[in-house]
């Protein structure tokens, strides 16, 4: 049991910057369905597609 407590303590001490955070925003049902379907058809998760889209948009806008 002591090792379990140690592991939990180590995990709790991880800084917030090392953890993933949740984005909370609403989209209409049709957009979500289309986005999810497109991500799946490309072999990506919705998160991967969002990150890729953000990177492309950021690159385009910084010109």
Secondary structure as GFF3:
##gff-version 3
##sequence-region A 1 63
A	DSSP	alpha_helix	2	12	.	.	.	ID=ss1
A	DSSP	three_ten_helix	16	18	.	.	.	ID=ss2
A	DSSP	alpha_helix	29	41	.	.	.	ID=ss3
A	DSSP	alpha_helix	46	61	.	.	.	ID=ss4
###
